[in-house]
Amino acid sequence: MNSIETQNLLLSRMNSMEQIASSNEIAPAQNGGFQQDFMQVIHDINAQQNLASDMMRAVDTGESQDVIGTMVTSQKASLSFNMLMEVRNKLMDGFDDVMRMSL
């Protein structure tokens, strides 16, 4: 999957999420729930990081001259990973709060 296909896939997912968010009612997940959704997000972020790595390797070896595109892709992958870590931290904080609750 090249960078344009990956970006088009991410754009289509963002558009579908925007449509869902703009509706008045959000239906429950039909595809297996939170775990499967979270695994899909992890897979997508991994794909972004692999793409950024491949693009950096291509620039380093002289196969590509697209330095700006490589830097943008690298920053997108970094931002996505940082967002994933923030979500993980919030989930862990919530779990810790539940564990501290008295019955």
Secondary structure by P-SEA (a helix, b strand, c coil): ccaaaaaaaaaaaaaaaaaaaacccccccccccaaaaaaaaaaaaaaaaaaaaaaaaaaaaccccaaaaaaaaaaaaaaaaaaaaaaaaaaaaaaaaaaaccc
